[in-house]
Amino acid sequence: MGQLEGKTALITGASRGIGRAIATRFAAEGAAVVLVASRLGAHGNLAGTLEEAVAEINAAGGRAAAEVCSLLDAEARSDLVQRAAAHFGPIDILVNNAAMQRADMPSRVNTEQRNQMFDLNVNVPVELAAQALPGMRERGRGWILSISSATVQQPVVPYRHTRESALVIAAYGASKAALNRYSEGLAHELAPENIYVNTLAPESIVLTPGAEYVRDIARQFPDWAEPVEMMAEAALSLCSGTHVGHTAYSRQWVLGQGLAVRSLDGKTVLGDAFLPVDLG
């Protein structure tokens, strides 16, 4: 029996990348998964769509459904958990993966851009947690995982890349730092009710369709990149155990817990967790 057998998970930002990988991994462990994205169909030139992600999981024998929701629309997201629960039943696991980055020098990020980032990166995870809590409390269990970022820390000098690349992430990192702090407080509030709240950040750049630019760099500096399977494995651990209030980093967490990095179907151990799986 899979680690998540009988559970239902809601994952935002799940049409591609980290969210899709987590949904696929959770489905392989027996969870029914509801994938959320802002639209059906393609998003610019990025590979992967919501309907393709759902179809792939179902074709592999899992159970998946789609919910289209523009998370920046407060009214549209106000009943998202309730709508998601209509597919497979009450939500046991909430994964807040959807996020927005406005990359610019800290002095040039304007109020509208900051408001959008903090709304999607902080308010949405908190609101969805609030929507999920009544059902979790009724069943006496639950898991809430929000995807954070290593950008919460200012890069140290000398910068690994350029000065500009180290500075344009400041506003985004500030929003993720706020998410970490809020999640930690929420975790300690809810732990006595067997509801486990944590955050998880990639330790390196995750090799997703949106990060093709890093593949050439990763051939020279393997520690700059990590396979998407690393995040999926760490997320599975944090959404199946009794961990409370961790701000976890993918590679550290997986190795520290003595876990193997597995393929998204769970059937294959991928080998040395320090190396990217496929640099193309």
N, C-alpha and C positions, 0 to 999 in steps of 0.2 A: 504494500500500500504506500502511496506517495505521502510526502511530508505534509501536504496541504489538502489531502483528501477530505471532501465534505465542506470545504471552505469556499467562500466567494470573495474575489478580489476586484477592486476598482483601481485602475491605473490611468492617470492622466498623461497626456502627451505621448500616446502609445502607438501612433501610426508608424513610427520609425525609431531608430536609435536605441537609447537606453530603455525607454519605456516599452518599446516593442519587445526587446530582449527579455526584460523582466516578466512581461505578460506571457511570453512563450515558455520561459523557464518555470513559472508558477503553474501554467497549464500542464506541463509535463509531470509536475508533482501532484496533480489531481485537483487543482483549484479550478473552479469556474471563473472566468475572467471577463470583466467588462472593460473594454478599451475606449478611452475618450480622446478625441481630437477635435480641432476646431472646424474641420471640413471633411467631406468625402472627396476623393480624387486627389490629384497631384497638388503639391505645394511648391510652386516655382520649379526649379530644376532638381529638387531633392528627390531621391528615389524612395519609394514606399508610400503606400496609402493606407488609410484606416481599414477600408474594406479588404485590401490584400492581406493585411495583418490578421484580421479575423478569419478570413478564408483559410489561411495557412495553418492556423492553430486547429481549426475544425477539421481540416483535411488530415491532420496528423492524429486525430482521435480525441482531441481536447474539446472543451466547451468554451466558446467565446462569443461575445456579442459586442456591437458597436453602439456608442452614444456620441452624437455630434453635439458639441457645446462650445461656444465662444466664451472662454473663461474670463475674459475681460469685460463681459456683459454681466453685471451684477444680477439682473433679473433672470437671465438665462441659466446662471449657475445656482440660483437660489434653491432649486429642488433637484439638483443633479444626483445626489445619493439616492433619493427616493426613486427617481427614474431608473437608475442603474439597478436598484434592487428588484425592479419588476421583471428582470430577465431571469435571474437564477435564485433569488431570495436575498435576505439581508446581507449587508456587506460586513464581512469579518476582517478584511484587510484593505486598508487605503494606502495607496502609493501616490504621493504628490510628486510627479516628475515634471510636469509642464512648467516652463520658465521662459523668461524674456531677458535678453541682454541688449543694452544700448551702449555700444563701445565708443567712448570718446574721452578726451582728457577731462579730469574731474571738474575743472573750471568751466567746461563747455556743456556739460549735461544739464539740460534745462528742467524746470519744474514738471512739465508734462511728461517728459521721459522718465524722470525719477518716480513720479506717481504711478506710471504704468508698470514699471519694474517692481515697485513695492506692492502694488495691487496683485499682480500675478504671482510674484515670488514669495510674498508673505501673507497677504490677506486671503488669497484663495486657499492655500493649505489649511489655514486656521479655520476658515468658514466650512470647508468640506469636512474637517475633523469634527466640528460642532454638529454638522448634519449627521455624521456617522455615529456619534457617541450614544444617542438614545438606544439604538439597536444593539450596540456593543454592550452597553450596560445591562440591557434586558437579558442578554445571553451570558453575561458574566465573563466576557473575553473580547479581545480585539487587538489589532496591530495597526499602527499608523507610522508610516515611513515617509519622510520627505527627503528629496534629493537636494543636497547642498553642493558646495563647490570649494575647491582649494583656494579660490580667489578671496576667501574671507581674510586671508593673511596677505599683507603687502609683500611682494617678492623682494628678496634680499639682494643687496648689491655685492658683487657684480651680477647684473641681470643675466639670466640664461639666454635670453634672446635680445630684443631691443628695449631701450628705455621706454619708448612709446607703448609697446605691447605690455609692459609691466604696469603702466599707469592708466590705460584706457579701461581696465577691468575694475577700477575702484568702486564705481557706483553699483555695479552688479554685485561685487563682493560684499558691499555694505548691506544690500538687501538679503543676501544669503546669511550674513552674520546675524541679522535680525531674526531670520528663520531659525537658525540654530538656537539662539537664546530663548525664543518663545517655546520651541519644541522641548527644550530641556526642562523648563518650568512646567509645561503641560505633562511631561513624562512623570515627574515626581508627584504631581497631583493625582494622576490616574493609575499609577502603579498599584495602589491597594485594591483597585477594582479589576485587576488582571487585564488591564489595557496597556499595551507596551508601545511607547513612543520613542522614536530615534530618528536621527538624520544620517545620511550616507553620502559621501562625496567621492568622486573619482580621485585617485592619487595622481594620475597622469591624464593626458588627453585620451579620451576613449575613441577607439577606431570605429567610428560610425560613418554612414554615408555623408554626413555633414562635416567630416573632419579629414577629407582626403588630402588636404594640404600638408598634413603632418606625416604622411607615409614616407616621403623622402627623408625627412629629418629623422624619423624613427629607425631607418636603416643604419644611420650613423650613431644615434643615441637611443637605444632601445628603452631606456627608462623614461623617456618622454611620452611613451604611449602604452596603452594597455588594451587588451581585448574586451569587447563589450560583455563577454561571458564572465569577466571578473566582477563587474557591477551586479550582474544577475545573480551570481553565487552569493555575494555578500548580502544582497537584498533578501534572498531566500532565507539565509540564516537569521537575519534581523526580524523577519516576518513569520518565523516559526518557533522562536525561542522565547525566553523570558527576560530579555535584555531591556534595561531601563535607562533612558536619557543619555545614550551614547551619541557623540558626534564622531561617527566612524569614517575611516578612510579605507577604500576598497581593498587595496593590496595588503595593507597592514591588518585589516580585519580578517580577511580570508586566511592569511598565513598564521595570524595569531590564534585563530580558532582551530587550526589544524585541518582546514578544509582543502579538498581538491577542487580545482577549477574544472568544471564539466561543460560539455557542449550544452546548448540550450535545450536539447531533448533529454538531457540527463544521462545519456547512455555511454558517453565517452569521456575519459579523463584526458585533458588536453596537454598535460605535461607541466613543464617548469612555469610556474605562475609569474616569474619575473619577466618573461618574454612575451611580446605580442604573438598572437596565434598566427596571423597571416599578414605580412606586409605587402602582399601582392607582387 
